[in-house]
């Protein structure tokens, strides 16, 4: 996630108190958990829990929080106005109304693994959620080999694309309607969004990569000029979007699978099953490794980056990096863009307490539990 387009920085909850630089953070526990934890100013603030469906991914759009689940559903949450520690579930995607409308139309059914299913519903775990550049659409990627397009304003499913021959592990949207998907089938594909009358349609543009190793994660830099792909072989490939998606090179810094990527400014961060975070700086067409962040004792599963408003002593741009790991912790790092000046600022580790049901939430104290990998599919955040 870039600093400008990340769910954190665009969120109405990203309001700091008393001059603090730290926003609200929503942290998903491991693969055997239905819990979501909320952090404010690096302190545990509250939490909420789904009654079913393990949480796989989370994203924020306006005043809505969307969570993607193992059961193929997307659940929608809102903060209670009178008490910001309480989160109420306000709906599920697809909505019951859309399901009922579609169920009476034979054309709304497709064949999925030798059975009929509604095209608006995912038939396997949701692996990733992302927003369009104008934040009016949401994309959901799934192990059912499809990605779907949802309109935020009315929660309607606009389109379902049969994208890959295996699980879709990642989807990212970029500028000018470009969408990228990465799959366990080893491919990265480019799609173009076009408006055809009142209909939104995504058409295939190009396949950027074909390899044996599963594609686990994707990221696009802030300007939309470079797309990055992490794979189970520990490599990070990248392409120059402004040059007809020409292959720019391969970043080699990890011993095990790359599980997450984030881009901000001229920096790229890659988290891996080898428990490290590599920091790369882009200079023109080239990338240089400037640091390796160590400290996690488990695989690094997710990364988020935001701008640090406090400059370095020499005026260099700084970034705050959040890394979530299967060691049950979230670490916070300060990284300078030019100078090799970076250090761990804090570690957020939950305490133990039981959450409320998905009807509401309670101030949280509970522990996180590590997840399991599922073959070539990208496992839980």
ABEGO torsion letter per residue (X at the ends): XBAAABAAAABAABBBBGGBABBBBBBBBBAABABBBBBBGGBBABBBBBABEBBABBBBBEABBBBBBAAGBBBBBBBBAABAABBBBAEBOBBAAAAAAAAABAAABBBBGGBBBBAABBABBBABBBBBAAGABBBBBBAAGBBBBBBAAAGBBABBBBABABBBABBBBBBGGBBBBBBAAGBBBBBBBBBBEABBBBBBABBABBBABBBABBBBBAAGABBBBBBAAGBBBBBBAAAGGBBAEBBBABABBBABBBBBEABBBBBBAAGBBBBBBBBEABBBBABBBBGBABBBABBBBBBBABBBAAGBBBBBBBBBBAAGBBBBBBBBAABBBBBBABBBBBBBBBBBBAABBBBBABBBBBBBBBEABBBBX
